[in-house]
Structure formats: C-alpha cells, structure tokens
Amino acid sequence: MNDTSGRPFAGDAVALSGVNLSLGRGAGRVHILRDIDLNIGRGEAVGLLGPSGSGKSTLLMVMTGLERADSGSIVVAGQALHKLDEDDLARFRGRTIGIVFQAFHLIPTMTALENVAVPLELAGERDAFARAECELAAVGLDGRFGHYPAELSGGEQQRVALARALAPHPAILVADEPTGNLDESTGRDIIELLFRGYRQQGTTLVLVTHDTALAGRCDRVLHMHSGRIASS
C-alpha cells in the first residue's frame, strides 16, 4: 500500500485525532462530529453502527476527503489530507480509496465497462479497460460490459459500483449502507462480493451499516451516537 508518491506507508491505514465538523450557519449550525479519535489498522475491517443522524456517513466523508473537517488531524495511508489541495486530494482518493455508496452513483451515459475503466484511465492506468473487464467478471458481470446503468438491475448496478471501487486496488475501501437500496437476497450477494474483494486484495474496510449481524462480520465494531464514537 502506497502514499501519493508511491512509497510504502508506515502506521495505521486511517488515523484521526481531535476531528470536529459542524455544518450550517448561525443558529442553524449543527455539530456533526465531536472530537473523533480513531485508528484503523492496515487490513482491518471495521463496522460502524449508530442511529440515523449519529454522524456515521459524515465520518466516512471526512475520512475520504469528500468533506473537510473544521479541526483535527486526518491521515489516510500515510497522507495528511489537510496538506492536499482539491486536485491533489481527488488524485489521491482515486488511487487510494475505493468508495461504495447506498446510491450507486454510476454515470448514466457510460456503459458498465466505461464506468469502471474511465476512472482508471483518468488515473493514468494504461490497461484500464482490461482491468475493468477483470473486475466486472469478478463480480459476475462478464456478460454485461456494454450495458448502460438503466439497463441493469439495482443489484447489477451495485456490482458495477463495487467493481469500480476495487479496480484501483485501493488501500482503503469504504462502504456506506451498500445494500440499502437492494432486496435482502441481492444485498447478501453484494456483501459476499464486498468481503471477498476486501480479503483478496488485502485492503482495509470501513463499513457503515444499520445491520448488527453484518457489522459483526468485521474485526471490530464501533458505535456512534451524537457525533461521537461511543464504544467498540
């Protein structure tokens, strides 16, 4: 696992210290994250549980650099995120962090193959389409390369999203309620693919879920309440 310069990184995959984040202005300002301290080891799987509004998804956003914290230190794969401007942060995220959302966030005008390959191309990968084909085949979509998102079921779209997240062989894989828009049977299939991909690539997994049994498959379970990590 490498940092932006390609050098191996030492220490934890994720290290957060004193992280705070508030959103809104004036009387409507809400403290979302409160003094978060969190270390996640390389190769560890962490499940994040908590009620709606507890800050779980926001914590993932901060961890991936999609949201800037008001204060505190955020180091991911050896890189302090506050030292990166938006362009560098986007490049770092593309190489280092795979993200699977509840909503699939596929580009509707691109085929399944293009949705997986184009981010790799933008990251400078020469074999982008070959790798995309391999990743789609790994999630059971080898016959769907040329289909657009509207031509795929919800489960198939999430498989494309998972292939896209795993294709760069990221150091960190984060998943935010990845089965939230799927039926129970399809959701089980996606979870099996998620854990298989995480183990095969030796990546670090951070999984937000409301399902205690699913969280229990992780190495460690954290509980969030009112913007704080309550227990583990």
Contacts in CASP RR format, 6 or more apart in sequence:
PFRMAT RR
TARGET T0000
AUTHOR 0000-0000-0000
METHOD contacts of the structure
MODEL  1
MNDTSGRPFAGDAVALSGVNLSLGRGAGRVHILRDIDLNIGRGEAVGLLG
PSGSGKSTLLMVMTGLERADSGSIVVAGQALHKLDEDDLARFRGRTIGIV
FQAFHLIPTMTALENVAVPLELAGERDAFARAECELAAVGLDGRFGHYPA
ELSGGEQQRVALARALAPHPAILVADEPTGNLDESTGRDIIELLFRGYRQ
QGTTLVLVTHDTALAGRCDRVLHMHSGRIASS
1 8 0 8 1.000
1 9 0 8 1.000
1 13 0 8 1.000
1 42 0 8 1.000
1 77 0 8 1.000
1 171 0 8 1.000
1 203 0 8 1.000
2 8 0 8 1.000
2 9 0 8 1.000
2 77 0 8 1.000
2 95 0 8 1.000
2 96 0 8 1.000
2 171 0 8 1.000
3 9 0 8 1.000
3 77 0 8 1.000
3 78 0 8 1.000
3 79 0 8 1.000
3 96 0 8 1.000
4 79 0 8 1.000
4 84 0 8 1.000
4 88 0 8 1.000
4 91 0 8 1.000
4 92 0 8 1.000
4 95 0 8 1.000
4 96 0 8 1.000
9 77 0 8 1.000
9 78 0 8 1.000
9 79 0 8 1.000
9 171 0 8 1.000
10 78 0 8 1.000
11 41 0 8 1.000
11 42 0 8 1.000
11 78 0 8 1.000
12 39 0 8 1.000
12 40 0 8 1.000
12 41 0 8 1.000
12 42 0 8 1.000
12 75 0 8 1.000
13 40 0 8 1.000
13 41 0 8 1.000
13 42 0 8 1.000
13 43 0 8 1.000
13 44 0 8 1.000
13 76 0 8 1.000
13 77 0 8 1.000
13 171 0 8 1.000
13 172 0 8 1.000
13 204 0 8 1.000
14 38 0 8 1.000
14 39 0 8 1.000
14 40 0 8 1.000
14 41 0 8 1.000
14 63 0 8 1.000
14 75 0 8 1.000
14 76 0 8 1.000
14 172 0 8 1.000
14 204 0 8 1.000
14 206 0 8 1.000
15 38 0 8 1.000
15 39 0 8 1.000
15 40 0 8 1.000
15 73 0 8 1.000
15 74 0 8 1.000
15 75 0 8 1.000
15 76 0 8 1.000
16 36 0 8 1.000
16 37 0 8 1.000
16 38 0 8 1.000
16 39 0 8 1.000
16 62 0 8 1.000
16 63 0 8 1.000
16 72 0 8 1.000
16 73 0 8 1.000
16 74 0 8 1.000
16 75 0 8 1.000
17 37 0 8 1.000
17 72 0 8 1.000
17 73 0 8 1.000
18 35 0 8 1.000
18 36 0 8 1.000
18 37 0 8 1.000
18 71 0 8 1.000
18 72 0 8 1.000
18 73 0 8 1.000
19 33 0 8 1.000
19 35 0 8 1.000
19 36 0 8 1.000
19 37 0 8 1.000
19 38 0 8 1.000
19 62 0 8 1.000
19 69 0 8 1.000
19 71 0 8 1.000
19 72 0 8 1.000
19 73 0 8 1.000
19 74 0 8 1.000
20 31 0 8 1.000
20 33 0 8 1.000
20 34 0 8 1.000
20 35 0 8 1.000
20 36 0 8 1.000
20 69 0 8 1.000
20 70 0 8 1.000
20 71 0 8 1.000
20 72 0 8 1.000
21 31 0 8 1.000
21 32 0 8 1.000
21 33 0 8 1.000
21 58 0 8 1.000
21 62 0 8 1.000
21 67 0 8 1.000
21 69 0 8 1.000
21 70 0 8 1.000
22 29 0 8 1.000
22 30 0 8 1.000
22 31 0 8 1.000
22 32 0 8 1.000
22 70 0 8 1.000
23 29 0 8 1.000
23 30 0 8 1.000
23 32 0 8 1.000
24 30 0 8 1.000
31 227 0 8 1.000
32 55 0 8 1.000
32 58 0 8 1.000
32 227 0 8 1.000
33 55 0 8 1.000
33 58 0 8 1.000
33 59 0 8 1.000
33 62 0 8 1.000
33 69 0 8 1.000
33 227 0 8 1.000
34 226 0 8 1.000
34 227 0 8 1.000
34 228 0 8 1.000
35 228 0 8 1.000
36 59 0 8 1.000
36 227 0 8 1.000
36 228 0 8 1.000
36 229 0 8 1.000
37 229 0 8 1.000
38 222 0 8 1.000
38 229 0 8 1.000
40 46 0 8 1.000
40 204 0 8 1.000
40 206 0 8 1.000
41 204 0 8 1.000
42 171 0 8 1.000
42 204 0 8 1.000
43 202 0 8 1.000
43 203 0 8 1.000
43 204 0 8 1.000
43 205 0 8 1.000
44 204 0 8 1.000
44 205 0 8 1.000
44 219 0 8 1.000
44 220 0 8 1.000
45 195 0 8 1.000
45 198 0 8 1.000
45 204 0 8 1.000
45 205 0 8 1.000
45 206 0 8 1.000
45 207 0 8 1.000
45 217 0 8 1.000
45 218 0 8 1.000
45 219 0 8 1.000
45 220 0 8 1.000
46 205 0 8 1.000
46 206 0 8 1.000
46 207 0 8 1.000
46 218 0 8 1.000
46 219 0 8 1.000
46 220 0 8 1.000
46 221 0 8 1.000
46 222 0 8 1.000
47 206 0 8 1.000
47 207 0 8 1.000
47 208 0 8 1.000
47 209 0 8 1.000
47 215 0 8 1.000
47 216 0 8 1.000
47 218 0 8 1.000
47 220 0 8 1.000
47 221 0 8 1.000
47 222 0 8 1.000
48 56 0 8 1.000
48 59 0 8 1.000
48 60 0 8 1.000
48 206 0 8 1.000
48 207 0 8 1.000
48 208 0 8 1.000
48 209 0 8 1.000
48 215 0 8 1.000
48 221 0 8 1.000
48 222 0 8 1.000
48 224 0 8 1.000
49 56 0 8 1.000
49 209 0 8 1.000
49 210 0 8 1.000
49 212 0 8 1.000
49 215 0 8 1.000
49 221 0 8 1.000
49 222 0 8 1.000
49 223 0 8 1.000
49 224 0 8 1.000
50 56 0 8 1.000
50 210 0 8 1.000
50 223 0 8 1.000
50 224 0 8 1.000
50 225 0 8 1.000
51 225 0 8 1.000
54 224 0 8 1.000
54 225 0 8 1.000
54 226 0 8 1.000
54 227 0 8 1.000
55 224 0 8 1.000
55 227 0 8 1.000
56 176 0 8 1.000
56 208 0 8 1.000
56 224 0 8 1.000
57 176 0 8 1.000
57 177 0 8 1.000
57 208 0 8 1.000
58 67 0 8 1.000
59 224 0 8 1.000
60 174 0 8 1.000
60 176 0 8 1.000
60 206 0 8 1.000
60 208 0 8 1.000
61 67 0 8 1.000
62 68 0 8 1.000
62 69 0 8 1.000
62 74 0 8 1.000
63 74 0 8 1.000
63 76 0 8 1.000
63 172 0 8 1.000
63 174 0 8 1.000
63 206 0 8 1.000
64 76 0 8 1.000
64 93 0 8 1.000
64 97 0 8 1.000
64 99 0 8 1.000
64 172 0 8 1.000
64 174 0 8 1.000
65 74 0 8 1.000
65 76 0 8 1.000
65 81 0 8 1.000
65 89 0 8 1.000
65 93 0 8 1.000
66 93 0 8 1.000
68 82 0 8 1.000
69 82 0 8 1.000
73 80 0 8 1.000
73 82 0 8 1.000
74 80 0 8 1.000
74 81 0 8 1.000
74 82 0 8 1.000
75 81 0 8 1.000
76 96 0 8 1.000
76 97 0 8 1.000
76 171 0 8 1.000
76 172 0 8 1.000
77 96 0 8 1.000
77 171 0 8 1.000
77 172 0 8 1.000
79 92 0 8 1.000
79 96 0 8 1.000
81 89 0 8 1.000
81 92 0 8 1.000
84 92 0 8 1.000
91 123 0 8 1.000
93 99 0 8 1.000
94 119 0 8 1.000
94 123 0 8 1.000
94 168 0 8 1.000
94 170 0 8 1.000
95 123 0 8 1.000
95 168 0 8 1.000
95 170 0 8 1.000
96 168 0 8 1.000
96 170 0 8 1.000
96 171 0 8 1.000
96 172 0 8 1.000
97 170 0 8 1.000
97 171 0 8 1.000
97 172 0 8 1.000
97 173 0 8 1.000
97 174 0 8 1.000
98 165 0 8 1.000
98 166 0 8 1.000
98 168 0 8 1.000
98 170 0 8 1.000
98 172 0 8 1.000
98 173 0 8 1.000
98 174 0 8 1.000
99 165 0 8 1.000
99 173 0 8 1.000
99 174 0 8 1.000
99 175 0 8 1.000
99 176 0 8 1.000
100 158 0 8 1.000
100 161 0 8 1.000
100 162 0 8 1.000
100 165 0 8 1.000
100 173 0 8 1.000
100 174 0 8 1.000
100 175 0 8 1.000
100 176 0 8 1.000
100 178 0 8 1.000
100 194 0 8 1.000
101 161 0 8 1.000
101 176 0 8 1.000
101 177 0 8 1.000
101 178 0 8 1.000
102 176 0 8 1.000
102 177 0 8 1.000
102 178 0 8 1.000
102 180 0 8 1.000
102 181 0 8 1.000
103 181 0 8 1.000
104 149 0 8 1.000
104 154 0 8 1.000
104 157 0 8 1.000
104 158 0 8 1.000
104 160 0 8 1.000
104 161 0 8 1.000
104 181 0 8 1.000
105 161 0 8 1.000
106 115 0 8 1.000
106 149 0 8 1.000
106 157 0 8 1.000
106 160 0 8 1.000
106 161 0 8 1.000
106 164 0 8 1.000
107 114 0 8 1.000
107 115 0 8 1.000
107 118 0 8 1.000
107 149 0 8 1.000
108 148 0 8 1.000
108 149 0 8 1.000
108 150 0 8 1.000
109 148 0 8 1.000
110 118 0 8 1.000
110 148 0 8 1.000
110 149 0 8 1.000
111 145 0 8 1.000
111 146 0 8 1.000
111 147 0 8 1.000
111 148 0 8 1.000
112 136 0 8 1.000
112 141 0 8 1.000
112 144 0 8 1.000
112 145 0 8 1.000
112 146 0 8 1.000
112 147 0 8 1.000
112 148 0 8 1.000
112 149 0 8 1.000
112 152 0 8 1.000
112 156 0 8 1.000
112 160 0 8 1.000
113 129 0 8 1.000
113 132 0 8 1.000
113 133 0 8 1.000
113 136 0 8 1.000
113 145 0 8 1.000
113 146 0 8 1.000
115 149 0 8 1.000
115 160 0 8 1.000
115 164 0 8 1.000
116 132 0 8 1.000
116 135 0 8 1.000
116 136 0 8 1.000
116 160 0 8 1.000
116 163 0 8 1.000
116 164 0 8 1.000
116 167 0 8 1.000
117 128 0 8 1.000
117 129 0 8 1.000
117 131 0 8 1.000
117 132 0 8 1.000
117 167 0 8 1.000
118 128 0 8 1.000
119 164 0 8 1.000
119 167 0 8 1.000
119 168 0 8 1.000
120 128 0 8 1.000
120 131 0 8 1.000
120 132 0 8 1.000
120 167 0 8 1.000
120 168 0 8 1.000
121 128 0 8 1.000
123 168 0 8 1.000
125 131 0 8 1.000
125 168 0 8 1.000
131 167 0 8 1.000
132 163 0 8 1.000
132 167 0 8 1.000
133 142 0 8 1.000
133 145 0 8 1.000
135 163 0 8 1.000
135 164 0 8 1.000
135 166 0 8 1.000
135 167 0 8 1.000
136 142 0 8 1.000
136 144 0 8 1.000
136 145 0 8 1.000
136 159 0 8 1.000
136 160 0 8 1.000
136 163 0 8 1.000
138 163 0 8 1.000
138 166 0 8 1.000
138 193 0 8 1.000
138 197 0 8 1.000
139 159 0 8 1.000
139 160 0 8 1.000
139 162 0 8 1.000
139 163 0 8 1.000
139 193 0 8 1.000
140 159 0 8 1.000
141 156 0 8 1.000
141 159 0 8 1.000
141 160 0 8 1.000
141 163 0 8 1.000
144 152 0 8 1.000
144 156 0 8 1.000
147 156 0 8 1.000
149 157 0 8 1.000
149 160 0 8 1.000
152 160 0 8 1.000
153 186 0 8 1.000
154 181 0 8 1.000
154 182 0 8 1.000
154 186 0 8 1.000
155 182 0 8 1.000
155 186 0 8 1.000
155 187 0 8 1.000
155 189 0 8 1.000
155 190 0 8 1.000
158 178 0 8 1.000
158 179 0 8 1.000
158 181 0 8 1.000
158 182 0 8 1.000
158 186 0 8 1.000
158 187 0 8 1.000
158 190 0 8 1.000
159 190 0 8 1.000
159 193 0 8 1.000
162 178 0 8 1.000
162 190 0 8 1.000
162 193 0 8 1.000
162 194 0 8 1.000
165 173 0 8 1.000
165 175 0 8 1.000
166 173 0 8 1.000
166 197 0 8 1.000
166 201 0 8 1.000
169 201 0 8 1.000
169 203 0 8 1.000
170 201 0 8 1.000
170 203 0 8 1.000
171 203 0 8 1.000
171 204 0 8 1.000
172 203 0 8 1.000
172 204 0 8 1.000
172 206 0 8 1.000
173 194 0 8 1.000
173 198 0 8 1.000
173 201 0 8 1.000
173 203 0 8 1.000
173 204 0 8 1.000
173 205 0 8 1.000
173 206 0 8 1.000
174 205 0 8 1.000
174 206 0 8 1.000
174 207 0 8 1.000
174 208 0 8 1.000
175 194 0 8 1.000
175 205 0 8 1.000
175 206 0 8 1.000
175 207 0 8 1.000
175 208 0 8 1.000
176 208 0 8 1.000
177 208 0 8 1.000
177 209 0 8 1.000
177 210 0 8 1.000
178 187 0 8 1.000
178 190 0 8 1.000
178 191 0 8 1.000
178 194 0 8 1.000
178 207 0 8 1.000
179 186 0 8 1.000
179 187 0 8 1.000
179 188 0 8 1.000
179 190 0 8 1.000
179 191 0 8 1.000
179 209 0 8 1.000
179 211 0 8 1.000
179 214 0 8 1.000
180 187 0 8 1.000
182 190 0 8 1.000
191 214 0 8 1.000
191 217 0 8 1.000
194 205 0 8 1.000
194 207 0 8 1.000
195 205 0 8 1.000
195 217 0 8 1.000
197 203 0 8 1.000
198 205 0 8 1.000
205 218 0 8 1.000
207 214 0 8 1.000
207 215 0 8 1.000
207 218 0 8 1.000
209 215 0 8 1.000
212 221 0 8 1.000
215 221 0 8 1.000
220 232 0 8 1.000
221 232 0 8 1.000
222 229 0 8 1.000
222 231 0 8 1.000
222 232 0 8 1.000
223 229 0 8 1.000
223 230 0 8 1.000
223 231 0 8 1.000
223 232 0 8 1.000
224 230 0 8 1.000
END
